[in-house]
Amino acid sequence: MTLKSNSSLSKDLSLMLYDSDDYNVIIYVGKNPNIKEFRAHSNILRARSPYFKGALSDLWIKNRNNNNMIEFKKPNINPDVFEIILEYIYTGEVNLTKKSGENILALLIASDELLLDELFELVQDYLIKRSIWVEQNFVLVLHTIYKLSRCKKLQDHCIESICADPQLFFTSKEFLSLDKGILYYLLKRDDLAIEEIILWDYLIDWGTMRNPSLRHRKNRKTKWSNTNFETLKETLSRFIPLIRFSEISSADFFDRVRPFKPMIPNYIYEEIMEYHMKNALPKTTFFLPPRTGNIQKIESFIIKQKQLNIIINWIDKKNSDYNRNKVDGCYNFDLIYRKSRDKNDEIRDRFADKGPVLILIKELSGKIFGGYNPIGWCKNIRNEYLSTKESFIFSFENNKDTKEMEIEIGRVINSLYAIYDYSRKEVNFGKGDLKLKYDKLTSSDSGVYGHLKKNNNRDEYEVEEIEAFSVSITL
């Protein structure tokens, strides 16, 4: 029988780090004026890190001070980050809860350099889970990790997140400083879910801001000289063939692409013109096929693109994280009611004869509830239960962080009681499983739908906003 006492071992080694006088290594970390001295034991460093095993062997004889201490310098690592690393080396533990996103990212890079494989994987996984910070700092993260082959997991997470919901990324100020290699890779992606004309506009802005001579002329393109266009052409020449011009409407082409004719290669421009004027297929191979990333739109103040994608997957009876492609159906969501815009009385009549309806409800805490009725409501109240196997209710919580967002769906279990249609002032899924009346939302567990978790065991919620959309599929 093997007995283990890892906790006491970790505690004892921690004491060696912070309360020991037999250290034989002094490490100077950081750059002026932020240099910090760390004391450590060469045997522990060499045992725990292949990097230190090699480095300290070379320095064993060479870099000793008058007290016979090995002196070592690491100017490229932040002292706060190195303190985390040293504690991990001694104890095998790391607590990142209160660490800044910048320091955690720096820890990832430092652990890669010091060949601390386990720590590297732990930090990479932690950053992926801490997606709200990563999403707010995509450019910083990508610039830091893009050329590190071992960061592929985090690279893929960033790129796939951007492709699925590009709006936040492309509208950030940091986008204008994005490395050209990363931008090129994004534009090559077939699954980048963005309208091509909008992507063109962002590309023009990016190229303009990279040239100081063009920045002050950004909003006066009609007065650009040939030299100005040549400057922009030189910057964007490798990107222009990646634009799917066939996906840009004739009107948008005329208004937003044509003004940049001087910077578009003539053979490309002529084929674009022929395509729009004669609907002629291109003679060359530069025309790329439409992107496969489905761009589903909804005019909502309540949900974001990722939540819309999840709801569409539920409508199609797919898993929440299913990645949609060009063979999947596209949906139209037409706003038919918004509480802050429309009157709140007889809410049900707003949905009458609109076909399938998606209802979104935001309560005061920020939690989102909703329901999908695939059969819709008729103008005349039926005073009965309506049967359907396709309806569902749902909730989203922790809405600001789409990776750690709590997602719940309650599909209909007893389809005979799916929708209760008996009042012009109420919308009722099941036997009160999700019921909306004026500014009150109630939720119960009748067994008609899968149960949604309650906030602090509450059954009733104050409503901040309500939206309803008629839903139709575009084949």
Contacts in CASP RR format, 6 or more apart in sequence:
PFRMAT RR
TARGET T0000
AUTHOR 0000-0000-0000
METHOD contacts of the structure
MODEL  1
MTLKSNSSLSKDLSLMLYDSDDYNVIIYVGKNPNIKEFRAHSNILRARSP
YFKGALSDLWIKNRNNNNMIEFKKPNINPDVFEIILEYIYTGEVNLTKKS
GENILALLIASDELLLDELFELVQDYLIKRSIWVEQNFVLVLHTIYKLSR
CKKLQDHCIESICADPQLFFTSKEFLSLDKGILYYLLKRDDLAIEEIILW
DYLIDWGTMRNPSLRHRKNRKTKWSNTNFETLKETLSRFIPLIRFSEISS
ADFFDRVRPFKPMIPNYIYEEIMEYHMKNALPKTTFFLPPRTGNIQKIES
FIIKQKQLNIIINWIDKKNSDYNRNKVDGCYNFDLIYRKSRDKNDEIRDR
FADKGPVLILIKELSGKIFGGYNPIGWCKNIRNEYLSTKESFIFSFENNK
DTKEMEIEIGRVINSLYAIYDYSRKEVNFGKGDLKLKYDKLTSSDSGVYG
HLKKNNNRDEYEVEEIEAFSVSITL
10 91 0 8 1.000
10 92 0 8 1.000
10 93 0 8 1.000
11 91 0 8 1.000
13 44 0 8 1.000
13 90 0 8 1.000
13 91 0 8 1.000
14 87 0 8 1.000
14 90 0 8 1.000
14 91 0 8 1.000
16 41 0 8 1.000
16 44 0 8 1.000
16 90 0 8 1.000
17 40 0 8 1.000
17 86 0 8 1.000
17 87 0 8 1.000
17 90 0 8 1.000
17 91 0 8 1.000
20 39 0 8 1.000
20 41 0 8 1.000
22 41 0 8 1.000
23 39 0 8 1.000
23 40 0 8 1.000
23 41 0 8 1.000
23 69 0 8 1.000
24 41 0 8 1.000
24 42 0 8 1.000
24 68 0 8 1.000
24 69 0 8 1.000
24 70 0 8 1.000
25 39 0 8 1.000
25 40 0 8 1.000
25 41 0 8 1.000
25 42 0 8 1.000
25 45 0 8 1.000
25 56 0 8 1.000
25 69 0 8 1.000
25 70 0 8 1.000
25 71 0 8 1.000
25 72 0 8 1.000
26 37 0 8 1.000
26 38 0 8 1.000
26 39 0 8 1.000
26 65 0 8 1.000
26 69 0 8 1.000
26 70 0 8 1.000
26 71 0 8 1.000
26 72 0 8 1.000
27 37 0 8 1.000
27 38 0 8 1.000
27 39 0 8 1.000
27 40 0 8 1.000
27 72 0 8 1.000
27 73 0 8 1.000
27 74 0 8 1.000
27 82 0 8 1.000
28 35 0 8 1.000
28 36 0 8 1.000
28 37 0 8 1.000
28 38 0 8 1.000
28 71 0 8 1.000
28 72 0 8 1.000
28 73 0 8 1.000
28 74 0 8 1.000
28 75 0 8 1.000
29 35 0 8 1.000
29 36 0 8 1.000
29 37 0 8 1.000
29 38 0 8 1.000
29 73 0 8 1.000
29 74 0 8 1.000
29 75 0 8 1.000
29 77 0 8 1.000
29 78 0 8 1.000
29 79 0 8 1.000
29 82 0 8 1.000
30 36 0 8 1.000
30 74 0 8 1.000
30 75 0 8 1.000
30 76 0 8 1.000
30 77 0 8 1.000
30 78 0 8 1.000
30 79 0 8 1.000
30 82 0 8 1.000
31 75 0 8 1.000
34 78 0 8 1.000
34 79 0 8 1.000
35 75 0 8 1.000
35 79 0 8 1.000
36 79 0 8 1.000
36 82 0 8 1.000
36 83 0 8 1.000
38 79 0 8 1.000
38 82 0 8 1.000
38 83 0 8 1.000
38 86 0 8 1.000
40 86 0 8 1.000
40 89 0 8 1.000
42 52 0 8 1.000
42 56 0 8 1.000
42 60 0 8 1.000
42 70 0 8 1.000
44 89 0 8 1.000
44 90 0 8 1.000
45 52 0 8 1.000
45 53 0 8 1.000
45 56 0 8 1.000
45 89 0 8 1.000
46 52 0 8 1.000
46 53 0 8 1.000
46 54 0 8 1.000
46 56 0 8 1.000
46 57 0 8 1.000
47 53 0 8 1.000
48 89 0 8 1.000
48 90 0 8 1.000
48 116 0 8 1.000
49 89 0 8 1.000
49 114 0 8 1.000
49 115 0 8 1.000
49 116 0 8 1.000
50 115 0 8 1.000
51 113 0 8 1.000
51 114 0 8 1.000
51 115 0 8 1.000
51 116 0 8 1.000
52 114 0 8 1.000
55 72 0 8 1.000
56 70 0 8 1.000
56 72 0 8 1.000
59 70 0 8 1.000
59 71 0 8 1.000
59 72 0 8 1.000
60 70 0 8 1.000
63 70 0 8 1.000
63 71 0 8 1.000
63 72 0 8 1.000
64 70 0 8 1.000
64 71 0 8 1.000
65 71 0 8 1.000
74 82 0 8 1.000
76 113 0 8 1.000
77 85 0 8 1.000
77 106 0 8 1.000
77 110 0 8 1.000
77 113 0 8 1.000
78 103 0 8 1.000
78 106 0 8 1.000
78 110 0 8 1.000
80 103 0 8 1.000
81 103 0 8 1.000
81 106 0 8 1.000
81 107 0 8 1.000
81 110 0 8 1.000
82 110 0 8 1.000
84 94 0 8 1.000
84 96 0 8 1.000
84 99 0 8 1.000
84 103 0 8 1.000
84 107 0 8 1.000
85 107 0 8 1.000
85 110 0 8 1.000
85 111 0 8 1.000
85 114 0 8 1.000
85 116 0 8 1.000
85 119 0 8 1.000
87 93 0 8 1.000
87 94 0 8 1.000
88 94 0 8 1.000
88 116 0 8 1.000
88 119 0 8 1.000
89 116 0 8 1.000
94 119 0 8 1.000
94 122 0 8 1.000
94 123 0 8 1.000
96 104 0 8 1.000
96 107 0 8 1.000
96 123 0 8 1.000
96 126 0 8 1.000
99 107 0 8 1.000
101 127 0 8 1.000
101 130 0 8 1.000
101 133 0 8 1.000
101 137 0 8 1.000
102 140 0 8 1.000
104 123 0 8 1.000
104 126 0 8 1.000
104 127 0 8 1.000
104 130 0 8 1.000
105 127 0 8 1.000
105 140 0 8 1.000
105 141 0 8 1.000
105 144 0 8 1.000
105 145 0 8 1.000
107 119 0 8 1.000
107 123 0 8 1.000
108 120 0 8 1.000
108 123 0 8 1.000
108 124 0 8 1.000
108 127 0 8 1.000
108 144 0 8 1.000
108 145 0 8 1.000
108 151 0 8 1.000
108 154 0 8 1.000
109 144 0 8 1.000
109 145 0 8 1.000
109 148 0 8 1.000
111 119 0 8 1.000
111 120 0 8 1.000
111 123 0 8 1.000
112 120 0 8 1.000
112 148 0 8 1.000
112 150 0 8 1.000
112 151 0 8 1.000
120 150 0 8 1.000
124 151 0 8 1.000
124 153 0 8 1.000
124 154 0 8 1.000
125 153 0 8 1.000
127 133 0 8 1.000
127 134 0 8 1.000
127 141 0 8 1.000
127 154 0 8 1.000
128 134 0 8 1.000
128 153 0 8 1.000
128 154 0 8 1.000
128 157 0 8 1.000
128 403 0 8 1.000
129 403 0 8 1.000
129 404 0 8 1.000
131 157 0 8 1.000
131 161 0 8 1.000
131 401 0 8 1.000
131 402 0 8 1.000
131 403 0 8 1.000
131 404 0 8 1.000
132 400 0 8 1.000
132 401 0 8 1.000
132 402 0 8 1.000
132 403 0 8 1.000
132 404 0 8 1.000
134 141 0 8 1.000
134 154 0 8 1.000
134 157 0 8 1.000
134 158 0 8 1.000
134 161 0 8 1.000
135 161 0 8 1.000
135 168 0 8 1.000
135 402 0 8 1.000
136 168 0 8 1.000
137 174 0 8 1.000
138 158 0 8 1.000
138 161 0 8 1.000
138 162 0 8 1.000
138 168 0 8 1.000
138 169 0 8 1.000
138 172 0 8 1.000
138 174 0 8 1.000
139 169 0 8 1.000
139 172 0 8 1.000
139 174 0 8 1.000
139 175 0 8 1.000
139 177 0 8 1.000
139 178 0 8 1.000
140 174 0 8 1.000
141 154 0 8 1.000
141 158 0 8 1.000
142 155 0 8 1.000
142 158 0 8 1.000
142 178 0 8 1.000
142 179 0 8 1.000
142 182 0 8 1.000
143 178 0 8 1.000
143 179 0 8 1.000
143 182 0 8 1.000
145 151 0 8 1.000
145 154 0 8 1.000
145 155 0 8 1.000
145 158 0 8 1.000
146 155 0 8 1.000
146 179 0 8 1.000
146 181 0 8 1.000
146 182 0 8 1.000
159 185 0 8 1.000
159 186 0 8 1.000
159 189 0 8 1.000
160 191 0 8 1.000
162 169 0 8 1.000
162 186 0 8 1.000
162 192 0 8 1.000
163 186 0 8 1.000
163 189 0 8 1.000
163 191 0 8 1.000
163 192 0 8 1.000
163 193 0 8 1.000
163 293 0 8 1.000
164 191 0 8 1.000
164 193 0 8 1.000
164 305 0 8 1.000
164 306 0 8 1.000
164 309 0 8 1.000
164 323 0 8 1.000
165 193 0 8 1.000
165 304 0 8 1.000
165 305 0 8 1.000
165 306 0 8 1.000
165 309 0 8 1.000
165 402 0 8 1.000
166 192 0 8 1.000
166 193 0 8 1.000
166 194 0 8 1.000
167 194 0 8 1.000
167 305 0 8 1.000
169 175 0 8 1.000
170 194 0 8 1.000
170 198 0 8 1.000
170 199 0 8 1.000
170 202 0 8 1.000
175 202 0 8 1.000
175 206 0 8 1.000
176 205 0 8 1.000
176 206 0 8 1.000
176 209 0 8 1.000
176 210 0 8 1.000
177 209 0 8 1.000
178 206 0 8 1.000
183 203 0 8 1.000
183 206 0 8 1.000
183 239 0 8 1.000
184 238 0 8 1.000
184 239 0 8 1.000
184 242 0 8 1.000
186 192 0 8 1.000
187 199 0 8 1.000
187 203 0 8 1.000
187 239 0 8 1.000
187 242 0 8 1.000
187 243 0 8 1.000
188 242 0 8 1.000
189 291 0 8 1.000
190 289 0 8 1.000
190 291 0 8 1.000
190 292 0 8 1.000
190 293 0 8 1.000
191 291 0 8 1.000
191 292 0 8 1.000
191 293 0 8 1.000
191 323 0 8 1.000
191 325 0 8 1.000
192 199 0 8 1.000
192 291 0 8 1.000
192 293 0 8 1.000
193 291 0 8 1.000
193 293 0 8 1.000
193 294 0 8 1.000
193 295 0 8 1.000
193 305 0 8 1.000
194 291 0 8 1.000
194 295 0 8 1.000
195 247 0 8 1.000
195 295 0 8 1.000
196 243 0 8 1.000
196 244 0 8 1.000
196 245 0 8 1.000
196 247 0 8 1.000
196 248 0 8 1.000
196 291 0 8 1.000
197 248 0 8 1.000
197 249 0 8 1.000
197 252 0 8 1.000
197 256 0 8 1.000
197 257 0 8 1.000
199 243 0 8 1.000
200 243 0 8 1.000
200 248 0 8 1.000
200 256 0 8 1.000
200 257 0 8 1.000
201 256 0 8 1.000
203 236 0 8 1.000
203 239 0 8 1.000
203 243 0 8 1.000
204 232 0 8 1.000
204 236 0 8 1.000
204 260 0 8 1.000
205 218 0 8 1.000
207 214 0 8 1.000
207 232 0 8 1.000
207 235 0 8 1.000
207 236 0 8 1.000
208 214 0 8 1.000
208 215 0 8 1.000
208 217 0 8 1.000
208 218 0 8 1.000
208 232 0 8 1.000
209 215 0 8 1.000
209 218 0 8 1.000
210 235 0 8 1.000
211 231 0 8 1.000
211 232 0 8 1.000
211 235 0 8 1.000
213 228 0 8 1.000
213 231 0 8 1.000
214 224 0 8 1.000
214 228 0 8 1.000
214 231 0 8 1.000
214 232 0 8 1.000
217 223 0 8 1.000
217 224 0 8 1.000
217 228 0 8 1.000
221 259 0 8 1.000
221 260 0 8 1.000
222 259 0 8 1.000
226 262 0 8 1.000
229 260 0 8 1.000
229 262 0 8 1.000
229 263 0 8 1.000
230 262 0 8 1.000
230 263 0 8 1.000
232 260 0 8 1.000
232 263 0 8 1.000
233 262 0 8 1.000
233 263 0 8 1.000
233 264 0 8 1.000
236 263 0 8 1.000
237 265 0 8 1.000
240 263 0 8 1.000
240 264 0 8 1.000
240 265 0 8 1.000
240 268 0 8 1.000
241 268 0 8 1.000
241 286 0 8 1.000
241 288 0 8 1.000
242 288 0 8 1.000
244 287 0 8 1.000
244 288 0 8 1.000
244 289 0 8 1.000
244 290 0 8 1.000
244 291 0 8 1.000
245 253 0 8 1.000
245 257 0 8 1.000
245 268 0 8 1.000
245 272 0 8 1.000
245 275 0 8 1.000
245 287 0 8 1.000
246 275 0 8 1.000
246 282 0 8 1.000
246 287 0 8 1.000
246 290 0 8 1.000
247 290 0 8 1.000
247 291 0 8 1.000
248 257 0 8 1.000
250 276 0 8 1.000
253 272 0 8 1.000
253 276 0 8 1.000
257 264 0 8 1.000
257 272 0 8 1.000
261 269 0 8 1.000
264 272 0 8 1.000
267 284 0 8 1.000
268 286 0 8 1.000
271 282 0 8 1.000
271 283 0 8 1.000
271 284 0 8 1.000
271 286 0 8 1.000
271 287 0 8 1.000
274 280 0 8 1.000
274 282 0 8 1.000
275 281 0 8 1.000
275 282 0 8 1.000
275 287 0 8 1.000
290 326 0 8 1.000
292 325 0 8 1.000
292 326 0 8 1.000
293 324 0 8 1.000
293 325 0 8 1.000
293 326 0 8 1.000
294 309 0 8 1.000
294 324 0 8 1.000
294 325 0 8 1.000
294 326 0 8 1.000
294 328 0 8 1.000
294 329 0 8 1.000
294 330 0 8 1.000
296 305 0 8 1.000
296 308 0 8 1.000
296 309 0 8 1.000
296 312 0 8 1.000
296 324 0 8 1.000
296 330 0 8 1.000
296 331 0 8 1.000
296 333 0 8 1.000
297 333 0 8 1.000
298 308 0 8 1.000
298 333 0 8 1.000
298 469 0 8 1.000
299 333 0 8 1.000
299 335 0 8 1.000
300 308 0 8 1.000
300 333 0 8 1.000
300 335 0 8 1.000
300 360 0 8 1.000
300 467 0 8 1.000
300 469 0 8 1.000
301 338 0 8 1.000
301 340 0 8 1.000
301 465 0 8 1.000
301 467 0 8 1.000
302 360 0 8 1.000
302 361 0 8 1.000
302 362 0 8 1.000
302 368 0 8 1.000
302 465 0 8 1.000
302 467 0 8 1.000
303 311 0 8 1.000
303 360 0 8 1.000
303 368 0 8 1.000
303 396 0 8 1.000
303 399 0 8 1.000
304 399 0 8 1.000
304 402 0 8 1.000
306 402 0 8 1.000
307 368 0 8 1.000
307 396 0 8 1.000
307 399 0 8 1.000
307 402 0 8 1.000
307 405 0 8 1.000
308 333 0 8 1.000
309 324 0 8 1.000
310 320 0 8 1.000
310 407 0 8 1.000
311 358 0 8 1.000
311 372 0 8 1.000
311 394 0 8 1.000
312 324 0 8 1.000
312 331 0 8 1.000
313 319 0 8 1.000
313 320 0 8 1.000
313 321 0 8 1.000
313 322 0 8 1.000
313 324 0 8 1.000
314 320 0 8 1.000
314 372 0 8 1.000
314 392 0 8 1.000
314 394 0 8 1.000
314 409 0 8 1.000
315 331 0 8 1.000
315 372 0 8 1.000
315 374 0 8 1.000
315 390 0 8 1.000
315 471 0 8 1.000
316 322 0 8 1.000
316 328 0 8 1.000
316 329 0 8 1.000
320 407 0 8 1.000
320 409 0 8 1.000
329 473 0 8 1.000
329 474 0 8 1.000
329 475 0 8 1.000
330 473 0 8 1.000
330 474 0 8 1.000
331 471 0 8 1.000
331 472 0 8 1.000
331 473 0 8 1.000
331 474 0 8 1.000
332 471 0 8 1.000
332 472 0 8 1.000
332 473 0 8 1.000
332 474 0 8 1.000
333 358 0 8 1.000
333 469 0 8 1.000
333 470 0 8 1.000
333 471 0 8 1.000
334 469 0 8 1.000
334 470 0 8 1.000
334 472 0 8 1.000
335 467 0 8 1.000
335 468 0 8 1.000
335 469 0 8 1.000
336 350 0 8 1.000
336 351 0 8 1.000
336 354 0 8 1.000
336 357 0 8 1.000
336 468 0 8 1.000
336 469 0 8 1.000
336 470 0 8 1.000
337 347 0 8 1.000
337 350 0 8 1.000
337 351 0 8 1.000
337 466 0 8 1.000
337 467 0 8 1.000
337 468 0 8 1.000
338 465 0 8 1.000
338 466 0 8 1.000
338 467 0 8 1.000
338 468 0 8 1.000
339 439 0 8 1.000
339 463 0 8 1.000
339 465 0 8 1.000
339 466 0 8 1.000
339 467 0 8 1.000
340 465 0 8 1.000
342 350 0 8 1.000
344 438 0 8 1.000
344 439 0 8 1.000
345 425 0 8 1.000
345 438 0 8 1.000
346 424 0 8 1.000
346 425 0 8 1.000
347 424 0 8 1.000
347 425 0 8 1.000
347 426 0 8 1.000
347 427 0 8 1.000
347 436 0 8 1.000
347 438 0 8 1.000
347 466 0 8 1.000
348 377 0 8 1.000
348 381 0 8 1.000
348 421 0 8 1.000
348 423 0 8 1.000
348 424 0 8 1.000
348 425 0 8 1.000
348 426 0 8 1.000
348 427 0 8 1.000
349 379 0 8 1.000
349 424 0 8 1.000
350 468 0 8 1.000
351 357 0 8 1.000
351 359 0 8 1.000
351 373 0 8 1.000
351 376 0 8 1.000
351 377 0 8 1.000
351 427 0 8 1.000
351 468 0 8 1.000
351 470 0 8 1.000
352 377 0 8 1.000
352 378 0 8 1.000
352 379 0 8 1.000
353 377 0 8 1.000
353 378 0 8 1.000
353 379 0 8 1.000
354 376 0 8 1.000
354 377 0 8 1.000
354 470 0 8 1.000
355 375 0 8 1.000
355 376 0 8 1.000
355 470 0 8 1.000
355 471 0 8 1.000
355 472 0 8 1.000
356 372 0 8 1.000
356 373 0 8 1.000
356 374 0 8 1.000
356 375 0 8 1.000
356 376 0 8 1.000
356 470 0 8 1.000
356 471 0 8 1.000
356 472 0 8 1.000
357 372 0 8 1.000
357 373 0 8 1.000
357 376 0 8 1.000
357 377 0 8 1.000
357 468 0 8 1.000
357 469 0 8 1.000
357 470 0 8 1.000
357 471 0 8 1.000
358 370 0 8 1.000
358 371 0 8 1.000
358 372 0 8 1.000
358 468 0 8 1.000
358 469 0 8 1.000
358 471 0 8 1.000
359 370 0 8 1.000
359 371 0 8 1.000
359 372 0 8 1.000
359 373 0 8 1.000
359 427 0 8 1.000
359 436 0 8 1.000
359 466 0 8 1.000
359 467 0 8 1.000
359 468 0 8 1.000
360 368 0 8 1.000
360 369 0 8 1.000
360 370 0 8 1.000
360 371 0 8 1.000
360 465 0 8 1.000
360 466 0 8 1.000
360 467 0 8 1.000
360 468 0 8 1.000
360 469 0 8 1.000
361 368 0 8 1.000
361 369 0 8 1.000
361 370 0 8 1.000
361 436 0 8 1.000
361 441 0 8 1.000
361 463 0 8 1.000
361 465 0 8 1.000
361 466 0 8 1.000
362 368 0 8 1.000
362 369 0 8 1.000
362 463 0 8 1.000
362 464 0 8 1.000
362 465 0 8 1.000
362 466 0 8 1.000
363 369 0 8 1.000
363 441 0 8 1.000
363 455 0 8 1.000
363 461 0 8 1.000
363 462 0 8 1.000
363 463 0 8 1.000
363 464 0 8 1.000
364 461 0 8 1.000
364 462 0 8 1.000
364 463 0 8 1.000
364 464 0 8 1.000
365 455 0 8 1.000
365 461 0 8 1.000
366 397 0 8 1.000
366 399 0 8 1.000
366 464 0 8 1.000
367 395 0 8 1.000
367 396 0 8 1.000
367 397 0 8 1.000
367 399 0 8 1.000
367 455 0 8 1.000
367 461 0 8 1.000
368 395 0 8 1.000
368 396 0 8 1.000
368 397 0 8 1.000
368 399 0 8 1.000
369 393 0 8 1.000
369 394 0 8 1.000
369 395 0 8 1.000
369 434 0 8 1.000
369 441 0 8 1.000
369 443 0 8 1.000
369 452 0 8 1.000
369 461 0 8 1.000
370 393 0 8 1.000
370 394 0 8 1.000
370 395 0 8 1.000
370 434 0 8 1.000
371 391 0 8 1.000
371 392 0 8 1.000
371 393 0 8 1.000
371 394 0 8 1.000
371 429 0 8 1.000
371 434 0 8 1.000
372 390 0 8 1.000
372 391 0 8 1.000
372 392 0 8 1.000
372 393 0 8 1.000
372 394 0 8 1.000
372 471 0 8 1.000
373 388 0 8 1.000
373 391 0 8 1.000
373 419 0 8 1.000
373 429 0 8 1.000
374 388 0 8 1.000
374 390 0 8 1.000
374 391 0 8 1.000
375 386 0 8 1.000
375 388 0 8 1.000
375 390 0 8 1.000
375 391 0 8 1.000
375 419 0 8 1.000
376 419 0 8 1.000
377 419 0 8 1.000
377 421 0 8 1.000
378 421 0 8 1.000
381 421 0 8 1.000
381 422 0 8 1.000
381 423 0 8 1.000
381 424 0 8 1.000
382 421 0 8 1.000
382 422 0 8 1.000
383 421 0 8 1.000
383 422 0 8 1.000
384 421 0 8 1.000
384 422 0 8 1.000
385 416 0 8 1.000
385 417 0 8 1.000
385 418 0 8 1.000
385 419 0 8 1.000
385 420 0 8 1.000
385 421 0 8 1.000
385 430 0 8 1.000
386 418 0 8 1.000
386 419 0 8 1.000
386 420 0 8 1.000
386 421 0 8 1.000
387 415 0 8 1.000
387 416 0 8 1.000
387 417 0 8 1.000
387 418 0 8 1.000
388 412 0 8 1.000
388 415 0 8 1.000
388 418 0 8 1.000
388 419 0 8 1.000
389 412 0 8 1.000
389 415 0 8 1.000
389 418 0 8 1.000
390 412 0 8 1.000
391 412 0 8 1.000
391 418 0 8 1.000
391 419 0 8 1.000
391 429 0 8 1.000
392 409 0 8 1.000
392 410 0 8 1.000
392 411 0 8 1.000
392 412 0 8 1.000
392 449 0 8 1.000
393 409 0 8 1.000
393 410 0 8 1.000
393 429 0 8 1.000
393 433 0 8 1.000
393 434 0 8 1.000
393 449 0 8 1.000
393 450 0 8 1.000
393 452 0 8 1.000
394 407 0 8 1.000
394 408 0 8 1.000
394 409 0 8 1.000
394 410 0 8 1.000
394 452 0 8 1.000
395 406 0 8 1.000
395 407 0 8 1.000
395 408 0 8 1.000
395 452 0 8 1.000
395 453 0 8 1.000
396 405 0 8 1.000
396 406 0 8 1.000
396 407 0 8 1.000
397 405 0 8 1.000
397 406 0 8 1.000
398 404 0 8 1.000
398 405 0 8 1.000
398 406 0 8 1.000
399 405 0 8 1.000
406 453 0 8 1.000
408 452 0 8 1.000
408 453 0 8 1.000
410 449 0 8 1.000
410 450 0 8 1.000
410 451 0 8 1.000
410 452 0 8 1.000
411 449 0 8 1.000
411 450 0 8 1.000
412 418 0 8 1.000
412 430 0 8 1.000
412 448 0 8 1.000
412 449 0 8 1.000
413 447 0 8 1.000
413 448 0 8 1.000
413 449 0 8 1.000
413 450 0 8 1.000
414 447 0 8 1.000
414 448 0 8 1.000
417 430 0 8 1.000
417 431 0 8 1.000
417 446 0 8 1.000
417 448 0 8 1.000
418 429 0 8 1.000
418 430 0 8 1.000
418 448 0 8 1.000
419 428 0 8 1.000
419 429 0 8 1.000
419 430 0 8 1.000
420 428 0 8 1.000
420 429 0 8 1.000
420 430 0 8 1.000
420 431 0 8 1.000
420 432 0 8 1.000
421 428 0 8 1.000
422 428 0 8 1.000
423 437 0 8 1.000
425 437 0 8 1.000
425 438 0 8 1.000
426 435 0 8 1.000
426 436 0 8 1.000
426 437 0 8 1.000
427 435 0 8 1.000
427 436 0 8 1.000
427 437 0 8 1.000
428 434 0 8 1.000
428 435 0 8 1.000
428 436 0 8 1.000
429 435 0 8 1.000
429 448 0 8 1.000
429 449 0 8 1.000
430 446 0 8 1.000
430 448 0 8 1.000
430 449 0 8 1.000
431 444 0 8 1.000
431 446 0 8 1.000
431 447 0 8 1.000
431 448 0 8 1.000
432 442 0 8 1.000
432 443 0 8 1.000
432 444 0 8 1.000
432 446 0 8 1.000
432 448 0 8 1.000
433 443 0 8 1.000
433 444 0 8 1.000
433 445 0 8 1.000
433 446 0 8 1.000
433 447 0 8 1.000
433 448 0 8 1.000
433 449 0 8 1.000
433 450 0 8 1.000
433 452 0 8 1.000
434 441 0 8 1.000
434 442 0 8 1.000
434 443 0 8 1.000
434 449 0 8 1.000
434 452 0 8 1.000
435 441 0 8 1.000
435 442 0 8 1.000
435 443 0 8 1.000
435 444 0 8 1.000
436 463 0 8 1.000
436 466 0 8 1.000
439 462 0 8 1.000
439 463 0 8 1.000
440 460 0 8 1.000
440 461 0 8 1.000
440 462 0 8 1.000
440 463 0 8 1.000
441 460 0 8 1.000
441 461 0 8 1.000
441 462 0 8 1.000
441 463 0 8 1.000
442 459 0 8 1.000
442 460 0 8 1.000
442 461 0 8 1.000
443 452 0 8 1.000
443 454 0 8 1.000
443 459 0 8 1.000
443 461 0 8 1.000
444 459 0 8 1.000
445 451 0 8 1.000
455 461 0 8 1.000
END
